[in-house]
């Protein structure tokens, strides 16, 4: 007769397993131009957003690592695509791509145009891009640059590219403000997938980790 597990031996939920998977994130490479990105066969998820949208904080929160994604003290200063590998026991099964923040006023116009072109080329042509996470500060809403990005990826979304808008810094909103921000963002994305996210209160963290797992795996975690 075998002993049955005690009441404390709980089975991890799919969200718990996905969160543990996100914790395996490790730096892979950095590339100032698309041609320097290494080719690989793993599904890739890109994080994009304005320079002050909290993108680095979001990635660090999802991966439970304080300095995986570098947050420059000067917004717009980081101008490289950074790749992070995901997978247990050092075996990569997915890749996160941290794209440079856009729209910061102090960045020279020439640099802005160059990076807008690099990002557009990446989003249109990266063959193994599986999904895009757009970070947005709900107090400002989706900006003209965000909407331009949406137009760039719309053909690929219609072909099956996954897409999620995370409304960051949600802890700065009360309940009615949060509901209103969700409604507006859904209208702006034509009914797209939108979620409130707070690194401080860990709101939306487990749900987002599970969604990223589902985007990159055919089986449950």
Long-range contacts (C-beta under 8 A, 24 or more apart in sequence): 14-210, 14-213, 14-220, 14-221, 15-206, 15-207, 15-209, 15-210, 16-206, 17-213, 17-221, 18-206, 18-209, 18-210, 18-212, 18-213, 18-221, 19-64, 19-205, 19-206, 19-209, 19-210, 21-86, 21-87, 21-88, 21-209, 21-213, 21-221, 22-62, 22-63, 22-64, 22-86, 22-209, 22-212, 23-63, 23-64, 23-65, 24-86, 24-87, 24-88, 25-59, 25-63, 25-65, 25-68, 25-84, 25-85, 25-86, 25-96, 26-68, 26-84, 26-85, 27-68, 27-82, 27-83, 27-84, 27-85, 28-83, 28-84, 28-85, 28-92, 28-95, 29-82, 29-83, 30-80, 30-81, 30-82, 30-83, 31-80, 31-81, 31-83, 32-79, 32-80, 32-81, 33-118, 34-81, 34-118, 34-121, 34-122, 34-125, 34-126, 37-81, 37-83, 37-122, 37-126, 38-83, 40-92, 40-95, 40-128, 41-128, 42-85, 42-92, 42-93, 42-94, 42-95, 42-128, 42-216, 43-94, 43-95, 43-128, 43-130, 43-131, 43-215, 43-216, 44-83, 44-94, 44-95, 44-96, 44-97, 44-126, 44-128, 44-129, 44-130, 45-94, 45-95, 45-96, 45-97, 45-129, 45-130, 45-131, 45-132, 45-133, 45-162, 45-212, 45-215, 45-216, 46-96, 46-97, 46-99, 46-122, 46-123, 46-126, 46-129, 46-131, 46-132, 46-133, 47-96, 47-97, 47-98, 47-99, 47-133, 47-135, 48-99, 48-102, 48-119, 48-123, 48-132, 48-133, 48-134, 48-135, 48-149, 49-101, 49-102, 49-134, 49-135, 49-136, 49-146, 50-101, 50-102, 50-103, 50-104, 50-135, 50-136, 50-137, 50-143, 50-145, 50-146, 51-75, 51-76, 51-101, 51-102, 51-103, 51-104, 51-107, 52-101, 52-104, 52-137, 53-101, 53-135, 53-136, 53-137, 53-168, 54-135, 54-137, 54-168, 54-169, 54-199, 55-98, 55-101, 55-135, 56-98, 57-168, 57-199, 58-133, 58-135, 58-166, 58-168, 58-197, 58-199, 59-84, 59-96, 59-98, 60-199, 61-199, 61-202, 61-205, 62-205, 62-208, 62-209, 62-212, 69-98, 74-106, 75-101, 75-104, 75-106, 76-100, 76-101, 76-102, 76-103, 76-104, 76-106, 76-107, 77-107, 79-111, 79-115, 81-118, 81-122, 86-216, 93-216, 93-217, 94-130, 94-212, 94-216, 94-217, 97-122, 97-126, 97-129, 102-145, 103-143, 103-145, 119-149, 120-152, 123-149, 123-152, 123-153, 123-156, 124-152, 124-153, 124-156, 129-156, 129-161, 130-161, 130-162, 130-215, 130-216, 131-161, 131-162, 131-163, 131-164, 131-212, 131-215, 131-216, 132-161, 132-162, 132-163, 132-164, 133-164, 133-165, 133-166, 133-208, 133-212, 134-163, 134-164, 134-165, 134-166, 135-166, 135-168, 136-165, 136-166, 136-167, 136-168, 136-185, 137-167, 137-168, 137-169, 138-167, 138-168, 138-169, 138-170, 138-173, 138-177, 138-178, 138-181, 138-185, 138-196, 139-169, 139-172, 139-173, 141-181, 141-184, 141-185, 141-188, 142-185, 142-188, 142-189, 147-188, 150-188, 150-189, 162-215, 163-189, 163-192, 163-193, 164-192, 164-193, 164-194, 164-195, 164-208, 164-211, 165-189, 165-192, 165-193, 165-194, 165-195, 166-194, 166-195, 166-196, 166-197, 166-204, 166-208, 167-194, 167-195, 167-196, 167-197, 168-197, 168-198, 168-199, 169-198, 170-196, 170-197, 170-198, 170-201, 170-203, 170-204, 171-198, 171-200, 171-201, 171-203
